[in-house]
Amino acid sequence: MKFKVELKKRAVKDLRRVPVSDRAKLLDKIESLADDLSGDVKKLTNFTPEYRMRWGNWRVLFEIESETVVVYRVLNRKETYG
């Protein structure tokens, strides 16, 4: 299934904090969510947003709304679930 990827304002702000060396690859991973939800994607229990994608030390928190992947946060793993 083909999805549209939408970044919330907070996610864009989070991406500015990501080191330049990781930012391009992380953006590629986020864009790959449009094609499918393969890779290290997990449905979270008792947590909002409902899904997370893991890449290195970074976590992308997102939800699926009809045919759109809405990215809410991009955080370092130490900051994600606290």
C-alpha positions in Angstrom: 0.0 0.0 0.0 1.3 3.5 -0.9 1.1 6.1 1.9 1.6 9.8 2.0 4.0 11.0 4.6 3.2 14.2 6.6 5.6 15.8 9.2 4.0 17.7 12.0 5.7 21.0 13.0 7.2 19.4 16.1 8.8 16.6 14.0 10.4 19.2 11.7 11.8 21.0 14.8 13.1 17.7 16.1 14.8 17.0 12.8 16.8 20.2 13.1 18.3 18.8 16.3 19.5 15.7 14.6 23.2 15.8 13.7 23.8 16.6 10.0 25.6 13.3 9.6 22.4 11.3 10.5 19.8 13.7 9.2 19.9 12.7 5.5 19.7 8.9 6.2 16.9 9.5 8.8 14.9 11.5 6.2 15.4 8.6 3.7 14.0 6.2 6.3 11.0 8.4 7.0 10.3 8.7 3.3 10.5 4.9 2.9 7.5 4.7 5.2 5.5 5.9 2.1 6.2 2.6 0.3 5.6 0.2 3.1 5.9 -0.2 6.9 8.7 -2.7 6.7 12.0 -2.5 8.6 12.1 -1.9 12.3 8.5 -0.6 12.7 6.6 -1.7 15.8 3.1 -1.0 17.1 3.3 0.3 20.6 1.0 -0.7 23.4 -0.5 2.0 25.7 1.4 4.8 24.1 0.4 7.6 21.7 1.5 7.9 18.9 0.8 4.2 18.1 3.9 3.3 16.1 7.6 3.7 16.2 10.4 3.2 13.7 13.8 2.6 15.0 17.0 3.7 13.2 20.2 3.6 15.2 19.8 5.8 18.3 16.8 7.6 16.7 13.1 6.9 17.1 10.4 8.2 14.8 7.0 8.2 16.4 4.0 8.2 14.0 0.4 7.2 13.5 -1.4 5.9 10.4 -4.5 7.9 9.5 -6.4 6.4 6.5 -3.7 6.6 3.8 -1.3 9.0 5.5 1.6 8.4 7.8 1.7 11.3 10.3 5.1 11.8 11.9 4.8 13.4 15.3 8.2 13.2 16.8 11.8 12.3 15.9 13.8 11.7 19.2 16.9 10.2 20.5 16.2 6.8 22.1 17.1 8.2 25.6 14.3 10.9 25.3 11.6 8.8 23.6 9.5 7.0 26.2 10.1 9.0 29.4 
